[in-house]
Amino acid sequence: MSTRSTPRGRGPTSRAPIVPDRIRRIGDDGFAFLPNRFLRDGFFTSLGPDELRLYVLLVLAGDRQGLSFYHYDRLCSLMELPIDRYLHVRNALIEKNLIAFDGTRFQVLELPARPRLDPQPALRSRDDLDRSDPATIRLSMLDALGRTDDHDR
């Protein structure tokens, strides 16, 4: 059994399952899986929240070849997205070479060599910061809730 140190000096961590009789297996009820590369090579962090949700939904819905036949209205309903947002998300996954779409069917593709990262535009105005800067958004939320940030203490 392999062990490794955990953060903050809590001692070794066992690699043995926590609940051995509940180990996941790919069986007759589905083919869905995400390869470890999805996390390790940065694909997970390269996707926005809605992109990640649609990608995982298509992985779960796919057959052994990654094909699924979910119609856009069903996907919009499941994800609670308006159609314009769905189209933006779907097209982003196509551009990132993660899925293919022929107008009727989706195919989740084998992962490309590396994720395609969208360049983030510079935040130049107060409005840009209010919409896109995580720290500014956090402070606005804390202000709205009447709380202070623990990091400021």
For each residue, the residues with C-beta under 8 A, 3 or more apart:
1: 14 15 16
2: 15
3: 12 13 14 15
4: 12 13 15
5: 9 11 12 13
6: 9 10 11 12 13
7: 10
8:
9: 5 6
10: 6 7 13
11: 5 6
12: 3 4 5 6
13: 3 4 5 6 10
14: 1 3
15: 1 2 3 4
16: 1 20
17: 20 22 23
18:
19: 22 23
20: 16 17 23
21:
22: 17 19
23: 17 19 20
24:
25:
26: 30 31 32 33
27: 30
28:
29:
30: 26 27 60
31: 26 62 63 64
32: 26 59 60 62
33: 26 59
34: 38 39 56 59
35: 38 111
36: 39 40
37: 40 41 43 111
38: 34 35 41 43 44 111
39: 34 36 43 44
40: 36 37
41: 37 38 111 114 115
42: 45 46 114 115 117
43: 37 38 39 46 47 98 111 115
44: 38 39 47 52
45: 42 115
46: 42 43 96 115 116 117 118
47: 43 44 51 52 55 93 96
48: 51 52 89 92
49: 52 53
50: 53 54 79 81 85 89
51: 47 48 54 55 89 92 93 96
52: 44 47 48 49 55 56
53: 49 50 56 57 79
54: 50 51 57 58 75 79 86 89 90 93
55: 47 51 52 58 59 93 98 99 108
56: 34 52 53 59 60
57: 53 54 60 61 70 75 78 79
58: 54 55 61 62 66 68 70 99 106 108
59: 32 33 34 55 56 62 66 108
60: 30 32 56 57
61: 57 58 68 70 106
62: 31 32 58 59 65 66 67 68 106 107 108
63: 31 66 67 68
64: 31
65: 62 107
66: 58 59 62 63 107 108 109
67: 62 63 105 106 107
68: 58 61 62 63 105 106 107 108
69: 104 105 106
70: 57 58 61 74 75 78 106
71: 74 75
72: 75 76 83 86 90
73: 76 77
74: 70 71 77 78
75: 54 57 70 71 72 78 79 81 86
76: 72 73 79 80 81 82 83 86
77: 73 74 80
78: 57 70 74 75
79: 50 53 54 57 75 76 86
80: 76 77
81: 50 75 76 85 86 89
82: 76 85 86
83: 72 76 86 87
84: 87 88
85: 50 81 82 88 89
86: 54 72 75 76 79 81 82 83 89 90
87: 83 84 90 91
88: 84 85 91 92
89: 48 50 51 54 81 85 86 92 93
90: 54 72 86 87 93 94 99 101
91: 87 88 94 95
92: 48 51 88 89 95 96 118
93: 47 51 54 55 89 90 96 98 99
94: 90 91 97 98 99 100 101
95: 91 92 116
96: 46 47 51 92 93 115 116
97: 94 109 112 116
98: 43 55 93 94 108 109 111 112
99: 55 58 90 93 94 106 107 108 109
100: 94 106 107 109
101: 90 94 105 106 107
102: 105
103:
104: 69
105: 67 68 69 101 102
106: 58 61 62 67 68 69 70 99 100 101
107: 62 65 66 67 68 99 100 101
108: 55 58 59 62 66 68 98 99
109: 66 97 98 99 100 112
110:
111: 35 37 38 41 43 98
112: 97 98 109 115 116
113:
114: 41 42
115: 41 42 43 45 46 96 112
116: 46 95 96 97 112
117: 42 46
118: 46 92
119:
120:
121: 128
122: 128
123: 128 129 132 133
124: 128
125: 128 129
126: 129 130
127: 130 131
128: 121 122 123 124 125 131 132 133
129: 123 125 126 132 133 136
130: 126 127 133 136 137 140
131: 127 128
132: 123 128 129 137
133: 123 128 129 130 136 137
134: 137 138
135: 138 139
136: 129 130 133 139 140
137: 130 132 133 134 140 141
138: 134 135 141 142 149
139: 135 136 142 143 149
140: 130 136 137 143 144
141: 137 138 144 145
142: 138 139 145 147 148 149
143: 139 140 146
144: 140 141
145: 141 142
146: 143
147: 142
148: 142 152 153
149: 138 139 142 152 153
150: 153
151:
152: 148 149
153: 148 149 150
